[in-house]
Amino acid sequence: MSRVDFYILDQGGPKGKLQFACRIVQKIRDLNLKVLVRTEDMANSETMDRMLWTFRQNSFIPHAIIPEGELSWDDYPVQISHDLHCHDRADVLVNLKDKASEQNLKYERVVELVSNDPGDKDSGRARYRYYRDQGIEPLTHNIGRGYNRQSTFIS
């Protein structure tokens, strides 16, 4: 059964959500885990790709947007996709889509981010209900602006 963690952000807007996604991806990589970041569409995949290059000056996270073919996890331990195709599962799914799907349940760990924007809160509640309907009790973490970087990804 999947473990699902919801991170409730006190900031709004897609940029703040993506910045936090970059931080959590970094933390997951620090644990040497493979990460799939699932986005809404190609534009969001490209934005996430750019942000992973620039969010922190002294860090490098090997990553790529998944093309039609398969990418090597050895070369790209962080992969970004806006499609549901997954050739080889990651250890952790960071779901940035507005909806949860049955595909999410195939991952051992799922990370869901919810900003304080009203529309994002609504989709976050729907995703939370979806997981509960599947028999999973998601864990919720409230993240304020001064969050403790050490506890960003609860192991």
Protein Blocks (a to p, Z undefined) as FASTA:
>chain_A
ZZddddddfbecjklmmmmmmmmmmmmmmnopacddddfblmlmmmmmmmmmmmpmkbcc
ddddddfbdcdfklmmcccdfbfbdfbdcfbdcdfbfbdcfklmmpfbdcddddfbfklm
mmmmmmmmmmmmnopacddddddfkbcfklmpaZZ
